[in-house]
C-alpha cells in the first residue's frame, strides 16, 4: 500500500491514519475510482481524495455514513471502532451493553477547538461494565479527548463519557466538564469563584504552559455546559 502523506500542520494520529487507510483500501477493493465515488455520493472528487490523503481528518458524520454504505461496511468499521466489516454481522459480544452517541471528532483538551454539531451522529456499543451506574443512561455522549492539558488524569486520545443533563447547580468545584463558547469546545476542571464572580476552567496537566480559561459572570452568556465527564478510558 502506498504511504499516505498529509499537509496538516500537526502529524496525524494513528486513528486518523487508520481511517484514511480504510477508506482507500475499501475503495480500491471494490474497484472504484475517486470520480466514481464522488458521482455516487454527491461529494467532490477532490474532497474524497483529501479524506484519503489526510488533508481532511475531521470528516462530517453524514459523509462517513455515505461512504460506509457505498463500501458495504459499518460506520464504526470506517472509524476504526470495530474490526468487523459487515454491518449486518457485528462482532459477538457476550457482555451486556448499550448504544451511545459518539462524536467522531476530537474535543480539545488544550486550547478551544471547533467541532461540528452533535446531532445525527453514529451510535456505538459500550459494555455496561465500563459505564457502571451510568450504563444505559440516554443522556450519555461519548467523545475523544485531543491534547495534553488534562494528561494527569485523562490521556491524549482517551474516550470520555459525558452526562449531558447537568445544570451548573449540579456541579462541584473540581468536576471535569465539557463546555462550549460560541461553538468551540473544551474539557477542563470546573471551579466557581463566587468571590470574584467568575467561572474558572482549569487544566490538570504535567505541562505548566497550559493556563486557566476564565469567564466572568457577566461575560458568560455564550458559555454552554455540555455536561460532566463521568467516565474516561484510553480505549473502548
C-alpha positions in Angstrom: 0.0 0.0 0.0 1.3 3.4 -0.9 2.4 5.6 2.0 -0.1 8.3 2.9 1.3 11.8 3.3 -0.5 14.8 4.8 -0.2 18.5 4.5 -1.6 19.0 8.0 0.5 21.3 10.3 0.4 18.6 13.1 1.2 14.9 12.4 -2.0 12.8 12.1 -2.8 10.4 14.9 -2.8 6.6 14.4 -6.6 6.6 14.4 -6.7 9.2 11.6 -4.2 7.3 9.5 -6.2 4.1 10.1 -9.4 5.9 8.9 -7.7 7.2 5.7 -6.2 3.7 5.0 -9.6 2.0 5.4 -11.3 4.5 3.1 -8.7 4.0 0.4 -8.5 0.2 0.8 -12.2 -0.3 0.6 -12.5 1.9 -2.5 -9.7 0.0 -4.3 -11.1 -3.4 -3.1 -14.4 -2.5 -4.8 -12.6 -1.3 -7.9 -13.9 2.2 -7.7 -12.2 5.4 -8.9 -12.3 8.6 -6.9 -14.6 10.1 -9.6 -17.0 7.1 -9.4 -17.2 7.5 -5.6 -17.7 11.3 -6.0 -20.5 10.8 -8.5 -22.4 8.2 -6.5 -22.2 10.1 -3.2 -22.5 13.7 -4.4 -19.2 14.6 -2.8 -16.5 16.3 -4.9 -13.6 14.1 -6.2 -11.1 16.5 -4.5 -12.8 16.1 -1.1 -12.8 12.2 -1.4 -9.1 12.4 -2.3 -8.3 14.7 0.7 -10.0 12.2 3.0 -7.7 9.5 1.8 -4.5 11.6 1.9 -5.2 13.1 5.4 -5.6 16.7 4.1 -9.0 16.5 5.8 -9.2 14.5 9.0 -12.5 15.7 10.5 -15.0 14.0 8.2 -18.6 15.0 8.7 -20.7 12.2 10.1 -23.1 12.2 7.2 -20.3 11.6 4.8 -18.9 8.8 7.0 -22.3 7.1 6.7 -22.5 7.6 2.9 -19.0 6.1 2.5 -19.7 3.2 4.8 -22.9 2.4 2.9 -21.2 2.6 -0.5 -18.3 0.4 0.7 -20.8 -2.0 2.4 -19.3 -1.7 5.9 -20.5 -0.1 9.1 -19.6 3.5 10.1 -17.9 2.0 13.2 -15.6 0.0 11.0 -14.7 3.0 8.9 -13.9 5.0 12.1 -11.8 2.1 13.4 -14.0 1.4 16.4 -14.6 -2.3 15.4 -12.8 -4.8 13.1 -15.8 -6.5 11.5 -16.6 -5.1 8.0 -20.2 -6.4 7.7 -22.8 -4.0 9.2 -25.2 -6.9 9.3 -22.8 -9.2 11.2 -21.4 -7.3 14.2 -18.7 -9.0 16.3 -20.1 -11.2 19.1 -20.2 -9.5 22.5 -21.3 -11.7 25.4 -21.2 -8.7 27.8 -24.4 -6.7 28.5 -24.1 -3.4 26.6 -25.9 -0.3 25.3 -25.6 2.0 22.4 -24.4 5.6 22.8 -23.9 8.6 20.5 -20.3 9.1 19.6 -18.8 12.4 18.4 -16.3 11.4 15.7 -14.1 14.4 16.3 -11.6 15.3 19.0 -12.5 17.6 21.9 -9.6 19.9 22.6 -8.0 19.3 26.0 -5.8 22.3 25.4 -6.9 25.4 23.6 -10.5 25.7 22.5 -11.2 23.8 19.2 -14.2 23.9 16.9 -16.1 20.7 16.2 -19.3 20.1 14.3 -22.8 19.7 15.5 -23.5 16.8 17.8 -26.8 15.9 16.1 -27.2 12.9 13.7 -24.1 11.2 14.9 -23.2 7.4 14.8 -24.0 5.1 17.7 -21.5 2.6 19.2 -22.0 -0.2 21.6 -20.2 0.0 25.0 -20.2 -2.8 27.6 -22.2 -1.8 30.7 -19.2 -2.7 32.9 -17.3 0.3 31.6 -20.0 2.8 32.4 -21.1 1.3 35.7 -24.1 3.1 37.2 -24.4 5.2 34.1 -24.9 2.2 31.9 -27.9 2.6 29.6 -28.3 6.3 30.5 -29.8 8.1 27.5 -28.0 11.3 28.4 -24.5 9.9 27.9 -22.5 11.3 25.0 -19.1 9.8 24.0 -16.2 12.0 22.9 -12.4 11.7 22.2 -10.0 14.0 24.0 -7.2 15.5 22.0 -4.3 17.2 23.8 -2.2 17.2 26.9 -3.8 19.8 29.2 -5.6 17.1 31.2 -2.9 14.4 30.9 -2.5 13.9 34.7 -5.8 12.0 34.6 -7.0 11.8 31.0 -4.5 10.8 28.4 -4.5 12.1 24.8 -7.0 10.2 22.6 -8.9 8.8 25.6 -12.6 8.2 25.3 -14.7 10.2 27.7 -18.4 9.7 28.6 -20.2 13.0 29.2 -23.5 13.2 31.1 -25.4 15.9 29.3 -28.4 16.5 31.6 -26.3 18.5 34.0 -27.0 22.0 35.3 -24.5 24.4 36.8 -26.2 23.9 40.2 -25.3 20.2 39.9 -21.6 20.9 39.7 -18.9 20.9 42.4 -15.5 22.5 42.3 -13.0 20.1 40.7 -15.6 18.3 38.5 -14.4 17.6 34.9 -16.7 19.2 32.4 -17.1 19.8 28.7 -18.1 23.3 27.8 -18.7 25.3 24.6 -18.4 29.0 23.9 -19.7 30.2 20.5 -19.4 26.7 19.1 -16.0 25.9 20.5 -15.5 23.0 22.8 -13.0 22.1 25.6 -12.7 19.7 28.6 -11.4 21.1 31.9 -11.9 21.1 35.6 -14.7 23.4 36.8 -14.4 26.0 39.6 -17.0 28.6 40.6 -15.1 31.6 42.0 -18.1 33.3 43.7 -15.9 35.9 45.5 -14.6 37.2 42.2 -17.8 36.4 40.3 -16.2 34.2 37.6 -16.1 30.7 36.3 -12.7 29.0 36.0 -11.9 26.1 33.8 -8.6 24.7 34.8 -6.2 22.2 33.1 -4.8 19.3 35.0 -1.5 18.8 33.2 2.1 18.0 33.8 2.9 20.8 31.4 3.0 24.2 33.0 2.3 26.0 29.7 -1.5 25.3 30.0 -3.4 28.0 31.8 -6.9 28.7 33.2 -9.8 29.6 30.9 -11.8 32.3 32.8 -15.3 33.7 32.2 -16.7 36.5 34.4 -20.4 36.0 35.3 -21.3 39.0 33.1 -19.4 37.7 30.1 -20.7 34.1 30.2 -23.9 34.5 28.2 -22.5 32.4 25.3 -20.9 29.8 27.6 -22.7 26.5 27.5 -22.3 23.5 29.7 -22.3 20.3 27.5 -22.0 18.0 30.5 -19.9 16.5 33.3 -17.4 13.7 32.5 -18.4 10.6 34.3 -16.0 8.1 32.7 -12.8 8.1 30.8 -10.7 5.4 29.2 -7.8 5.1 26.7 -9.9 2.7 24.5 -13.3 1.1 24.3 
